Amino acid sequence: MKRRLIELAATTAALVGFCGAASAEWSKTYVVEWNEAAMYYGAKTGVTDPGTDCPKGTNPEIDQVKLLEDAGYTPAEAKWLRDPANPSRSPVHGQNQMAFRGEGRANVYIHPETTKDYGLVGVSGKISEGINLDGDTSTGFVSPTGEKGIDNTFYKTLGCWKTYRGPPRLSSGALTFNDSMREGAWTVVIVVAGKGDDPMNDKAVDVGFYMSGDKLVKDGNGEIARDYTFRIKPDAKFEALFKAQTKDGVITSRTAADEVWLRDPSYTGELQLLRARVSLTMEKDGSLKGYVGGYRPWKPVYDGWVRARGPVIESLTWVRLPDVYYALKRSADYSPTGPGGEKTHISYAERVDAIPAFVMTPDASKQVTEVTSYKAMASKEPPEKKKIYVVDGLVPDPKVPFGESLKVYPVPAKVSEAASAAPASGRK
């Protein structure tokens, strides 16, 4: 099927040129083979080591027992809750009771403001990858190439969290999600089309990001193969169109796109960007590399980490999730309603690596040579409902009635007696 589509693409391209059908003067098409949050790495080696980005290294590992003690559990209760022998602690999903450490034993994952802000170590370096979103060169970071005014507060806030930190394509978070994409979880294609004589220098360029239902193909070395064919799959949400220009092969936005949606490589799964822009370079080897940036809502980012099983994320990635909530809320730097409105969004940039590919219309009848919206062609069928495994950041215990496993388990009497304290579920 892939080979047949490639042949069809070549034939169609020849016919379009012969018949003079209406289309852009030039076009280039790609498939995304890697994308991740743009996080500048300032260390010489290692994930947790100090660097120019994070002089003290990443956020340190958390003493989970002490964290429970700070919440009012006795030392004996806290040690019992963290003991692998505790029957309510899952070796896969962690200890649900780690959630109940807010005021009145509230679940801190869904009620983070019921516990104090311990503070999250943020980036203190001056260099960042990304895009100047607001046009102000007196604020923001400096890019690795010296450009001033880079807006990436998301990086400033979370760049010292070890799940995001590392050289390009080597952070644990990027590896996890890109592996999923490269194994067929989703596919994104890019169409670039212009009307000038020189693709490298064109004042009228359009850029489109679309979903495809065709899976990526790997070559003999395990890398994503070039020049395969992908059909656009119309999606009512995931589509991003930009008005741009090229100069010396660099594609930059002429104006900001009011709102775009992209498939995000994270637990959030989707990325809404307001005032979005692109900065992409058409490389000599035919690939496309650069950034998509804009202002993304910060709350879905936090909620995504909670849905990924709160106790597990805290244990493996060395953060207290409420600290992430506080940090994102405090750092938000954009309000959709204007300067005086609530700042619900945070400046963000995503690094994109794409390779040449044939991109076909949804019906595979012809090769795509212009950027247009396909949203109207999207299926009207409601999306399939996914089975819920995580509730309020916790994994319900299948051995007890649903809901009961999301409550605080009473501490055994022998533990309470040894601590001369009341059961954990009754402590304030």
C-alpha positions as CSV (number, residue, x, y, z in Angstrom):
1,M,0.0,0.0,0.0
2,K,2.8,2.4,0.9
3,R,4.7,1.7,-2.3
4,R,1.5,2.1,-4.4
5,L,0.8,5.5,-2.7
6,I,4.4,6.6,-3.5
7,E,3.9,5.7,-7.1
8,L,0.6,7.5,-7.1
9,A,2.2,10.6,-5.6
10,A,4.9,10.7,-8.2
11,T,2.4,10.3,-11.1
12,T,0.0,12.9,-9.6
13,A,2.9,15.4,-9.2
14,A,3.8,14.9,-12.9
15,L,0.2,15.4,-14.0
16,V,-0.2,18.5,-11.9
17,G,2.9,20.0,-13.5
18,F,1.7,19.0,-17.0
19,C,-1.9,20.2,-16.7
20,G,-1.1,23.5,-14.9
21,A,-3.6,22.7,-12.1
22,A,-4.1,25.5,-9.5
23,S,-1.6,25.1,-6.7
24,A,1.2,26.9,-4.9
25,E,4.3,27.7,-6.9
26,W,6.4,25.4,-4.7
27,S,5.8,23.0,-1.8
28,K,7.7,20.8,0.5
29,T,6.2,18.1,2.7
30,Y,7.4,16.3,5.8
31,V,6.6,13.9,8.6
32,V,7.5,14.6,12.2
33,E,10.0,12.1,13.4
34,W,10.7,13.7,16.8
35,N,9.3,16.5,18.9
36,E,9.7,17.6,22.5
37,A,9.4,20.5,24.8
38,A,12.3,22.9,24.0
39,M,14.5,22.7,27.1
40,Y,18.1,24.1,26.9
41,Y,20.6,21.8,28.5
42,G,23.4,23.6,30.3
43,A,25.4,20.8,31.9
44,K,28.4,19.0,30.5
45,T,27.1,15.6,31.3
46,G,24.4,13.8,33.4
47,V,20.8,14.6,34.0
48,T,20.9,15.7,37.7
49,D,24.4,17.4,37.5
50,P,24.8,21.2,37.9
51,G,25.0,23.3,34.8
52,T,24.6,26.9,33.5
53,D,20.8,26.2,33.4
54,C,20.5,24.7,36.8
55,P,23.6,25.7,39.0
56,K,22.4,23.4,41.8
57,G,21.4,20.6,39.5
58,T,17.9,19.2,39.3
59,N,15.3,19.1,42.1
60,P,16.7,16.7,44.7
61,E,15.1,13.3,45.5
62,I,12.3,13.7,48.1
63,D,12.2,12.0,51.5
64,Q,8.7,10.5,51.2
65,V,8.6,9.4,54.8
66,K,9.4,12.9,56.0
67,L,6.8,14.3,53.6
68,L,4.1,12.2,55.3
69,E,5.4,13.3,58.7
70,D,5.1,16.9,57.7
71,A,1.5,16.2,56.8
72,G,0.8,15.0,60.3
73,Y,1.4,11.3,60.2
74,T,3.5,9.9,63.0
75,P,6.9,8.5,62.2
76,A,5.6,5.0,62.7
77,E,2.6,5.6,60.4
78,A,4.7,7.2,57.8
79,K,7.2,4.4,57.7
80,W,4.4,1.8,57.5
81,L,2.8,3.6,54.6
82,R,6.1,3.6,52.7
83,D,6.9,0.0,53.6
84,P,6.8,-2.3,50.5
85,A,5.2,-4.9,52.8
86,N,2.2,-2.7,53.3
87,P,-0.7,-4.5,51.6
88,S,-2.2,-1.2,50.4
89,R,0.9,-0.2,48.5
90,S,1.2,-1.4,44.9
91,P,4.7,-2.1,43.5
92,V,3.4,-0.8,40.2
93,H,1.1,2.1,41.1
94,G,2.6,3.2,44.4
95,Q,0.9,4.1,47.6
96,N,-2.4,5.8,47.2
97,Q,-2.2,7.3,50.7
98,M,0.6,9.6,49.5
99,A,-2.3,11.7,48.1
100,F,-4.0,12.2,51.4
101,R,-1.6,14.7,52.9
102,G,-3.6,17.9,52.6
103,E,-5.5,19.8,55.3
104,G,-8.2,17.5,56.6
105,R,-6.6,14.6,54.7
106,A,-7.6,16.1,51.4
107,N,-6.2,14.6,48.2
108,V,-3.4,17.0,47.3
109,Y,-3.3,16.0,43.7
110,I,-6.8,17.3,43.0
111,H,-6.7,19.9,45.8
112,P,-3.1,21.0,45.7
113,E,-3.8,24.2,47.6
114,T,-4.6,22.2,50.7
115,T,-0.9,21.7,51.2
116,K,2.0,24.2,51.4
117,D,4.3,25.1,48.5
118,Y,7.7,23.6,49.3
119,G,9.1,25.3,46.2
120,L,10.3,24.0,42.9
121,V,13.8,24.6,41.7
122,G,13.6,26.6,38.4
123,V,16.0,27.5,35.7
124,S,18.3,30.5,36.6
125,G,20.4,30.5,33.4
126,K,20.0,33.1,30.8
127,I,19.9,30.9,27.7
128,S,16.8,29.2,26.3
129,E,15.6,27.7,23.0
130,G,12.4,28.9,21.6
131,I,10.7,31.9,19.8
132,N,10.3,35.6,20.6
133,L,6.5,35.6,21.0
134,D,5.8,39.2,22.0
135,G,8.4,41.1,19.9
136,D,10.1,42.5,23.0
137,T,13.8,41.9,22.9
138,S,14.3,43.5,26.4
139,T,12.7,40.6,28.2
140,G,13.0,36.8,28.1
141,F,16.0,34.6,27.4
142,V,18.8,34.8,24.8
143,S,18.9,31.9,22.3
144,P,21.9,29.6,21.9
145,T,22.7,31.6,18.7
146,G,22.4,35.0,20.4
147,E,18.9,36.1,19.6
148,K,17.3,38.2,22.3
149,G,13.8,38.1,23.7
150,I,13.1,34.4,23.6
151,D,9.8,33.7,25.5
152,N,9.8,30.3,27.2
153,T,8.6,30.6,30.8
154,F,7.6,26.9,30.7
155,Y,11.3,26.0,30.5
156,K,12.2,28.5,33.2
157,T,9.6,26.9,35.5
158,L,10.1,23.2,34.8
159,G,13.6,23.0,33.2
160,C,15.3,21.7,36.4
161,W,12.8,18.9,36.8
162,K,14.8,15.8,35.8
163,T,12.1,14.3,33.6
164,Y,12.5,17.3,31.2
165,R,16.3,17.7,31.6
166,G,18.9,16.4,29.2
167,P,20.5,16.9,25.8
168,P,18.1,17.1,22.8
169,R,16.3,13.8,22.3
170,L,17.7,12.3,25.5
171,S,15.5,13.5,28.4
172,S,13.5,10.7,29.9
173,G,10.2,12.4,29.1
174,A,11.1,12.9,25.5
175,L,12.3,9.4,25.1
176,T,9.2,7.9,26.5
177,F,6.7,9.8,24.4
178,N,8.6,9.8,21.2
179,D,9.1,6.1,21.4
180,S,5.3,5.8,21.6
181,M,4.9,8.1,18.5
182,R,7.6,6.2,16.6
183,E,5.9,2.9,17.4
184,G,2.6,4.1,15.8
185,A,0.6,5.9,18.5
186,W,0.2,9.0,16.2
187,T,1.6,10.7,13.2
188,V,1.9,14.4,12.3
189,V,2.7,15.6,8.8
190,I,3.8,19.1,7.7
191,V,3.1,21.0,4.5
192,V,5.1,24.1,3.5
193,A,4.0,26.0,0.4
194,G,5.0,29.3,-1.2
195,K,4.3,31.5,-4.2
196,G,7.7,32.9,-4.9
197,D,10.4,31.7,-7.3
198,D,12.9,30.9,-4.5
199,P,11.7,28.6,-1.7
200,M,14.6,29.8,0.4
201,N,13.5,33.4,0.2
202,D,9.8,33.9,-0.1
203,K,7.6,36.6,1.4
204,A,4.4,34.5,1.2
205,V,4.6,31.1,2.7
206,D,2.0,28.9,4.4
207,V,2.7,26.1,6.9
208,G,0.3,23.4,7.9
209,F,0.5,20.7,10.6
210,Y,-1.9,17.8,10.2
211,M,-2.7,14.4,11.6
212,S,-2.2,11.3,9.6
213,G,-3.7,7.8,10.2
214,D,-0.6,6.1,8.7
215,K,2.1,4.9,11.0
216,L,5.8,5.9,10.8
217,V,8.1,3.4,9.1
218,K,11.5,2.5,10.5
219,D,14.6,1.7,8.4
220,G,17.2,-1.0,9.0
221,N,18.9,1.1,11.7
222,G,15.7,1.7,13.7
223,E,15.4,5.3,12.5
224,I,12.3,6.8,10.8
225,A,12.6,6.2,7.1
226,R,12.4,9.1,4.6
227,D,10.2,9.5,1.6
228,Y,7.3,7.4,2.7
229,T,3.7,8.3,1.9
230,F,1.2,9.6,4.5
231,R,-2.4,10.5,4.0
232,I,-3.8,13.5,5.9
233,K,-6.5,12.4,8.4
234,P,-8.9,15.3,8.9
235,D,-9.3,16.1,12.6
236,A,-11.7,18.5,14.1
237,K,-9.2,19.7,16.7
238,F,-5.6,18.8,15.7
239,E,-4.6,21.2,12.9
240,A,-2.3,24.2,12.9
241,L,-2.0,26.7,10.1
242,F,0.5,29.5,9.9
243,K,1.2,32.5,7.7
244,A,5.0,32.7,7.3
245,Q,7.9,33.8,5.1
246,T,11.4,32.4,4.4
247,K,14.7,34.1,4.5
248,D,17.9,32.1,3.8
249,G,15.9,28.9,4.3
250,V,14.5,29.9,7.7
251,I,10.7,29.9,8.0
252,T,9.3,32.4,10.4
253,S,5.7,33.5,11.1
254,R,4.6,36.8,9.5
255,T,1.8,37.1,12.0
256,A,0.8,35.1,15.1
257,A,-1.9,32.4,14.7
258,D,-4.7,33.2,17.2
259,E,-5.2,29.5,18.2
260,V,-3.8,26.2,17.0
261,W,-4.0,22.7,18.4
262,L,-1.2,20.1,18.0
263,R,-0.8,16.5,19.2
264,D,1.5,16.9,22.2
265,P,4.2,14.4,23.3
266,S,3.3,14.4,26.9
267,Y,0.8,13.1,29.4
268,T,-1.4,16.0,28.4
269,G,-1.8,14.5,24.9
270,E,-2.9,17.8,23.3
271,L,-1.4,21.2,23.0
272,Q,-3.4,24.4,22.6
273,L,-1.3,27.4,21.6
274,L,-2.5,31.0,21.5
275,R,-0.6,33.7,19.6
276,A,1.3,30.8,18.0
277,R,4.4,31.2,15.8
278,V,6.9,28.9,14.0
279,S,10.6,29.2,13.4
280,L,11.7,26.3,11.2
281,T,14.8,25.8,9.1
282,M,14.9,23.9,5.8
283,E,18.2,22.0,6.2
284,K,20.5,21.1,3.3
285,D,19.8,17.4,3.8
286,G,16.1,18.0,3.1
287,S,15.0,17.8,6.8
288,L,13.1,20.5,8.7
289,K,14.1,21.5,12.2
290,G,13.0,24.3,14.5
291,Y,10.3,25.4,16.9
292,V,6.6,25.9,17.3
293,G,5.8,28.3,20.1
294,G,3.0,30.1,21.8
295,Y,1.1,30.4,25.0
296,R,-0.3,27.1,26.4
297,P,-2.8,26.7,29.2
298,W,-0.8,25.6,32.3
299,K,-3.5,23.7,34.2
300,P,-3.9,20.8,31.7
301,V,-0.1,20.3,32.0
302,Y,-0.5,19.8,35.8
303,D,-3.6,17.6,35.3
304,G,-1.7,15.4,32.8
305,W,0.9,14.6,35.4
306,V,-1.7,13.8,38.0
307,R,-3.5,11.4,35.6
308,A,-0.2,9.6,35.1
309,R,-0.5,8.2,38.7
310,G,0.5,10.9,41.2
311,P,2.4,8.7,43.6
312,V,4.4,7.1,40.8
313,I,5.3,10.5,39.2
314,E,6.4,11.9,42.6
315,S,8.5,8.9,43.4
316,L,10.2,8.5,40.1
317,T,10.7,12.1,39.0
318,W,11.6,13.6,42.4
319,V,8.9,16.3,42.7
320,R,5.9,17.0,44.9
321,L,3.2,17.5,42.4
322,P,1.5,20.4,44.3
323,D,4.8,22.2,43.9
324,V,4.5,21.9,40.1
325,Y,0.9,23.3,40.4
326,Y,2.1,26.3,42.5
327,A,5.1,26.9,40.2
328,L,3.1,26.9,37.0
329,K,0.3,29.1,38.4
330,R,2.9,31.6,39.8
331,S,4.8,31.7,36.5
332,A,1.9,32.0,34.0
333,D,2.6,35.0,31.8
334,Y,-0.3,35.4,29.5
335,S,-4.0,36.2,29.8
336,P,-6.4,35.5,26.8
337,T,-8.7,38.2,28.1
338,G,-6.1,41.0,28.1
339,P,-3.4,42.5,30.3
340,G,-5.7,42.8,33.4
341,G,-7.1,39.3,33.1
342,E,-6.2,36.1,34.9
343,K,-3.0,34.6,33.5
344,T,-4.1,31.1,32.6
345,H,-1.4,30.5,29.9
346,I,2.4,30.2,29.9
347,S,4.9,30.9,27.1
348,Y,6.1,27.7,25.6
349,A,8.2,26.3,22.7
350,E,8.3,22.8,21.2
351,R,11.3,21.5,19.3
352,V,10.3,19.8,16.0
353,D,12.4,17.5,13.8
354,A,10.8,16.4,10.5
355,I,12.0,14.5,7.4
356,P,10.9,14.5,3.8
357,A,7.7,12.6,3.1
358,F,5.0,12.4,0.5
359,V,1.8,13.8,1.9
360,M,-1.5,12.9,0.2
361,T,-5.0,14.2,0.4
362,P,-7.3,12.3,2.7
363,D,-8.7,10.1,-0.2
364,A,-5.1,9.6,-1.5
365,S,-6.2,10.9,-4.9
366,K,-3.4,13.5,-5.2
367,Q,-0.3,14.8,-3.5
368,V,-0.8,17.9,-1.3
369,T,0.8,21.0,-2.7
370,E,-1.0,23.7,-0.8
371,V,-1.9,24.5,2.8
372,T,-5.7,24.5,3.6
373,S,-7.9,23.4,6.4
374,Y,-9.4,19.9,6.5
375,K,-11.4,20.3,9.6
376,A,-14.7,20.3,7.8
377,M,-13.9,16.8,6.5
378,A,-13.4,15.4,10.0
379,S,-15.5,12.5,11.2
380,K,-18.6,13.5,13.1
381,E,-18.5,10.3,15.1
382,P,-17.9,10.9,18.9
383,P,-14.4,9.8,20.0
384,E,-14.2,6.4,21.6
385,K,-14.4,6.5,25.3
386,K,-11.3,5.3,27.0
387,K,-11.5,3.0,30.0
388,I,-10.6,4.8,33.2
389,Y,-7.7,3.4,35.2
390,V,-6.7,6.4,37.1
391,V,-9.1,8.5,39.3
392,D,-8.0,11.7,41.0
393,G,-4.4,10.7,40.4
394,L,-4.8,7.3,42.0
395,V,-5.3,3.7,40.8
396,P,-8.3,2.1,42.4
397,D,-7.7,-1.2,44.2
398,P,-9.6,-3.9,42.1
399,K,-10.0,-6.0,45.3
400,V,-12.3,-3.5,47.0
401,P,-15.5,-1.7,45.8
402,F,-14.8,1.2,43.4
403,G,-14.3,4.4,45.3
404,E,-13.3,2.7,48.6
405,S,-9.8,2.3,47.4
406,L,-9.6,6.1,46.9
407,K,-10.0,6.7,50.6
408,V,-7.5,6.8,53.4
409,Y,-6.9,3.3,54.7
410,P,-6.9,3.1,58.5
411,V,-3.5,2.4,60.0
412,P,-3.3,-1.1,61.7
413,A,-3.8,-0.9,65.5
414,K,-0.4,-2.3,66.2
415,V,1.2,0.5,64.2
416,S,-0.9,3.2,65.9
417,E,-0.3,1.7,69.4
418,A,3.4,1.6,68.8
419,A,3.3,5.3,67.8
420,S,0.9,6.1,70.7
421,A,-1.2,7.9,68.1
422,A,-4.7,7.8,66.6
423,P,-5.2,6.1,63.2
424,A,-4.0,8.2,60.3
425,S,-7.5,8.7,58.9
426,G,-8.5,10.5,62.0
427,R,-5.5,12.8,62.4
428,K,-5.6,16.5,61.4
